[in-house]
Amino acid sequence: MVSRQAQKRLNKEYKTIQANATPFVTAKPTDENILEWHYVISGPPGTPYENGQYHGLLRFPPDYPFKPPSISMVTPNGRFACNTRLCLSMSDYHPDTWNPAWSVLTILTGLLSFMTGDEHTTGSIATSDAVKRKLAGDSHRWNSAENTRFAAVFADLHAANQAHIAARDEEAARQAAAAERARGVGPDAAAAAMDPEDRARLQAGREGARPAGPATLLKMAGFALAAVLAVYVALVGA
């Protein structure tokens, strides 16, 4: 059971978060349990996590703030294993380094700093920047389509995700249709849309540009031979 001190402290911290937006991080407790908090980290620009949306959990002990919470991340991210307790200086792995003056925002700011670094710890994984960027791009869709807890706790973000996803899908469909139309308008299709006279001139130009076939070459050779014979006859007659 949560202590009165933990209840009071966590309620105060939640009011602080609501009153003062912090860049890249937000958090809120569940309605049923003040000791279970859900957070969202937004990937900072200039990192492989840019524009990513990472949902995770903080689970506080009943005697918080004298002991630290457990920290885990739910959204696939390429930096931490999903749904796995992380070994950090401000997590329950290290109660000896915990400072009771630290807060939810202190914890999340520290987590973000560690996430954008390359130090390894229990619960971290190694992936390429390309993988991290791919997961960042997929994170909004994953949270809203695969993560039921995210949709329940962050209804506003879930709605924004759905609108964002719909806009992306619509734009992708528009680009695909434009590409398909571009592939379909070849030389023959373009000629069919021309004025009849322009089409006739185009066809004549194409035929004139074609290499001469054997029959054409034979005809040209005959003309040349006839011309030579005519000259010869003229000379003999003279």
Protein Blocks (a to p, Z undefined) as FASTA:
>chain_A
ZZfklmmmmmmmmmmmmmmccehiacdddfklmkbccddddddehiakgoiacddddddd
fklckbccddddfbdghlacghiacddfkbmklmmlpcfkbcfklmmmmmmmmmmmmbdc
ehiacddfklmmmmmmmmmmmmmmmmmmlmmmmmmlmmmmmmmmmmmmmmmmmmmmmmmm
mmmmcfklmmmmpcfklmmmmmmmmmmmpccdfklmmmmmmmmmmmmmmmmmmmmmZZ
